[in-house]
């Protein structure tokens, strides 16, 4: 079974975000991934998993708000 989600971490702003693995594979033809917070191209794959909770960092706590996962601050 393939992994469904990939977690990325920005080297510049230390922001973390999760994408669906199929969307990442579909990016071809000169396209690149960038950080949604600072638009930096310097990102690395942090975690890969089948559940979105597996990919989220254990350092932060997340709550469900109106059906979406949000980071508690």
Backbone as JSON Lines, residues from 0, in Angstrom:
{"i":0,"aa":"X","n":[0.84,-1.18,0.0],"ca":[0.0,0.0,0.0],"c":[0.88,1.24,0.0]}
{"i":1,"aa":"X","n":[0.57,2.15,-0.88],"ca":[1.36,3.37,-0.99],"c":[0.99,4.36,0.11]}
{"i":2,"aa":"X","n":[1.94,5.22,0.43],"ca":[1.69,6.27,1.4],"c":[0.85,7.36,0.76]}
{"i":3,"aa":"X","n":[-0.11,7.9,1.52],"ca":[-1.05,8.87,0.98],"c":[-0.62,10.32,1.19]}
{"i":4,"aa":"X","n":[0.1,10.6,2.26],"ca":[0.45,11.97,2.6],"c":[1.95,12.14,2.75]}
{"i":5,"aa":"X","n":[2.43,13.34,2.43],"ca":[3.83,13.69,2.64],"c":[3.89,15.0,3.41]}
{"i":6,"aa":"X","n":[4.73,15.02,4.41],"ca":[4.93,16.21,5.23],"c":[6.23,16.88,4.8]}
{"i":7,"aa":"X","n":[6.19,18.19,4.62],"ca":[7.35,18.95,4.19],"c":[7.7,20.0,5.23]}
{"i":8,"aa":"X","n":[8.97,20.36,5.28],"ca":[9.43,21.39,6.2],"c":[10.29,22.39,5.44]}
{"i":9,"aa":"X","n":[10.05,23.66,5.64],"ca":[10.81,24.72,4.97],"c":[12.11,24.98,5.74]}
{"i":10,"aa":"X","n":[13.2,25.09,5.01],"ca":[14.49,25.37,5.64],"c":[14.61,26.84,6.05]}
{"i":11,"aa":"X","n":[13.88,27.71,5.38],"ca":[14.0,29.14,5.64],"c":[13.17,29.59,6.84]}
{"i":12,"aa":"X","n":[11.87,29.28,6.83],"ca":[10.99,29.79,7.89],"c":[10.6,28.71,8.9]}
{"i":13,"aa":"X","n":[11.05,27.46,8.7],"ca":[10.75,26.33,9.58],"c":[9.25,25.99,9.59]}
{"i":14,"aa":"X","n":[8.5,26.42,8.58],"ca":[7.08,26.09,8.49],"c":[6.9,24.65,8.03]}
{"i":15,"aa":"X","n":[5.82,24.03,8.47],"ca":[5.51,22.66,8.1],"c":[4.17,22.62,7.39]}
{"i":16,"aa":"X","n":[4.06,21.76,6.36],"ca":[2.79,21.59,5.66],"c":[2.72,20.18,5.11]}
{"i":17,"aa":"X","n":[1.49,19.71,4.89],"ca":[1.22,18.34,4.44],"c":[0.52,18.39,3.09]}
{"i":18,"aa":"X","n":[0.96,17.54,2.15],"ca":[0.35,17.44,0.84],"c":[-0.02,15.99,0.54]}
{"i":19,"aa":"X","n":[-0.98,15.82,-0.35],"ca":[-1.34,14.48,-0.82],"c":[-0.24,14.02,-1.76]}
{"i":20,"aa":"X","n":[0.21,12.78,-1.6],"ca":[1.35,12.26,-2.36],"c":[1.07,12.24,-3.86]}
{"i":21,"aa":"X","n":[-0.17,11.96,-4.28],"ca":[-0.5,11.93,-5.7],"c":[-0.34,13.31,-6.35]}
{"i":22,"aa":"X","n":[-0.63,14.37,-5.61],"ca":[-0.45,15.72,-6.13],"c":[1.01,16.05,-6.35]}
{"i":23,"aa":"X","n":[1.87,15.55,-5.48],"ca":[3.3,15.81,-5.61],"c":[3.87,15.07,-6.81]}
{"i":24,"aa":"X","n":[3.41,13.84,-7.04],"ca":[3.88,13.07,-8.19],"c":[3.41,13.67,-9.5]}
{"i":25,"aa":"X","n":[2.27,14.33,-9.51],"ca":[1.73,14.92,-10.73],"c":[2.4,16.2,-11.16]}
{"i":26,"aa":"X","n":[3.29,16.73,-10.35],"ca":[3.96,17.99,-10.68],"c":[5.16,17.72,-11.57]}
{"i":27,"aa":"X","n":[4.96,17.87,-12.86],"ca":[6.04,17.66,-13.83],"c":[6.03,18.82,-14.81]}
{"i":28,"aa":"X","n":[7.05,18.9,-15.62],"ca":[7.09,19.92,-16.66],"c":[7.58,21.27,-16.16]}
{"i":29,"aa":"X","n":[8.62,21.27,-15.33],"ca":[9.2,22.53,-14.89],"c":[8.57,23.12,-13.64]}
{"i":30,"aa":"X","n":[7.63,22.43,-13.03],"ca":[7.01,22.95,-11.81],"c":[7.82,22.53,-10.59]}
{"i":31,"aa":"X","n":[7.7,23.29,-9.54],"ca":[8.43,22.98,-8.31],"c":[7.54,23.27,-7.12]}
{"i":32,"aa":"X","n":[7.86,22.67,-5.98],"ca":[7.14,22.93,-4.74],"c":[7.76,24.13,-4.05]}
{"i":33,"aa":"X","n":[6.93,24.91,-3.39],"ca":[7.43,26.03,-2.61],"c":[6.66,26.1,-1.3]}
{"i":34,"aa":"X","n":[7.24,26.76,-0.34],"ca":[6.63,26.92,0.97],"c":[5.4,27.83,0.85]}
{"i":35,"aa":"X","n":[4.25,27.45,1.4],"ca":[3.07,28.31,1.32],"c":[3.15,29.52,2.24]}
{"i":36,"aa":"X","n":[4.1,29.55,3.15],"ca":[4.21,30.65,4.1],"c":[5.17,31.74,3.63]}
{"i":37,"aa":"X","n":[6.34,31.33,3.07],"ca":[7.34,32.32,2.68],"c":[7.74,32.22,1.21]}
{"i":38,"aa":"X","n":[7.17,31.3,0.45],"ca":[7.43,31.09,-0.98],"c":[8.87,30.67,-1.29]}
{"i":39,"aa":"X","n":[9.54,30.07,-0.35],"ca":[10.9,29.58,-0.56],"c":[10.87,28.23,-1.26]}
{"i":40,"aa":"X","n":[11.85,27.98,-2.14],"ca":[11.96,26.7,-2.83],"c":[12.74,25.67,-2.02]}
{"i":41,"aa":"X","n":[13.31,26.09,-0.91],"ca":[14.16,25.22,-0.1],"c":[13.33,24.47,0.94]}
{"i":42,"aa":"X","n":[12.73,23.35,0.49],"ca":[11.93,22.52,1.38],"c":[12.45,21.08,1.32]}
{"i":43,"aa":"X","n":[12.23,20.34,2.4],"ca":[12.65,18.95,2.48],"c":[11.47,18.1,2.94]}
{"i":44,"aa":"X","n":[11.46,16.83,2.52],"ca":[10.43,15.9,2.96],"c":[10.74,15.52,4.4]}
{"i":45,"aa":"X","n":[9.75,15.71,5.27],"ca":[9.94,15.43,6.69],"c":[9.44,14.03,7.04]}
{"i":46,"aa":"X","n":[8.17,13.74,6.77],"ca":[7.58,12.44,7.1],"c":[6.66,12.01,5.97]}
{"i":47,"aa":"X","n":[6.47,10.7,5.84],"ca":[5.56,10.12,4.86],"c":[4.7,9.1,5.59]}
{"i":48,"aa":"X","n":[3.37,9.12,5.33],"ca":[2.51,8.18,6.02],"c":[1.16,8.02,5.38]}
{"i":49,"aa":"X","n":[0.39,7.07,5.89],"ca":[-0.95,6.8,5.38],"c":[-2.01,7.67,6.05]}
{"i":50,"aa":"X","n":[-1.74,8.18,7.22],"ca":[-2.68,9.0,7.95],"c":[-2.12,10.42,8.06]}
{"i":51,"aa":"X","n":[-3.0,11.39,8.0],"ca":[-2.54,12.78,8.1],"c":[-1.99,13.05,9.5]}
{"i":52,"aa":"X","n":[-2.51,12.35,10.49],"ca":[-1.99,12.53,11.86],"c":[-0.58,11.97,12.01]}
{"i":53,"aa":"X","n":[-0.24,10.93,11.23],"ca":[1.12,10.39,11.26],"c":[2.12,11.41,10.72]}
{"i":54,"aa":"X","n":[1.7,12.19,9.74],"ca":[2.6,13.15,9.11],"c":[2.77,14.44,9.9]}
{"i":55,"aa":"X","n":[1.81,14.74,10.75],"ca":[1.9,15.97,11.54],"c":[2.94,15.82,12.63]}
{"i":56,"aa":"X","n":[3.6,16.91,12.93],"ca":[4.64,16.9,13.95],"c":[4.04,16.62,15.32]}
{"i":57,"aa":"X","n":[4.73,15.82,16.1],"ca":[4.23,15.51,17.44],"c":[4.55,16.63,18.43]}
{"i":58,"aa":"X","n":[5.31,17.63,18.02],"ca":[5.67,18.73,18.91],"c":[4.5,19.68,19.11]}
{"i":59,"aa":"X","n":[3.58,19.73,18.14],"ca":[2.46,20.64,18.2],"c":[1.18,19.84,18.43]}
{"i":60,"aa":"X","n":[0.17,20.52,18.93],"ca":[-1.12,19.86,19.09],"c":[-2.08,20.4,18.03]}
{"i":61,"aa":"X","n":[-2.91,19.53,17.52],"ca":[-3.84,19.89,16.46],"c":[-5.26,19.61,16.91]}
{"i":62,"aa":"X","n":[-6.19,20.45,16.49],"ca":[-7.6,20.27,16.8],"c":[-8.4,20.34,15.51]}
{"i":63,"aa":"X","n":[-9.59,19.76,15.54],"ca":[-10.48,19.83,14.38],"c":[-11.41,21.03,14.57]}
{"i":64,"aa":"X","n":[-11.42,21.95,13.6],"ca":[-12.25,23.15,13.65],"c":[-13.06,23.23,12.37]}
{"i":65,"aa":"X","n":[-14.38,23.08,12.47],"ca":[-15.28,23.09,11.31],"c":[-14.87,22.08,10.26]}
{"i":66,"aa":"X","n":[-14.43,20.91,10.69],"ca":[-14.06,19.84,9.78],"c":[-12.64,19.87,9.29]}
{"i":67,"aa":"X","n":[-11.89,20.91,9.58],"ca":[-10.51,21.01,9.11],"c":[-9.56,20.89,10.3]}
{"i":68,"aa":"X","n":[-8.37,20.34,10.04],"ca":[-7.36,20.22,11.09],"c":[-6.62,21.54,11.2]}
{"i":69,"aa":"X","n":[-6.55,22.08,12.4],"ca":[-5.85,23.35,12.65],"c":[-4.82,23.14,13.76]}
{"i":70,"aa":"X","n":[-3.75,23.9,13.68],"ca":[-2.72,23.81,14.71],"c":[-3.11,24.73,15.87]}
{"i":71,"aa":"X","n":[-3.08,24.15,17.07],"ca":[-3.38,24.94,18.26],"c":[-2.17,25.78,18.6]}
{"i":72,"aa":"X","n":[-2.38,27.01,18.85],"ca":[-1.26,27.93,19.14],"c":[-1.21,28.28,20.58]}
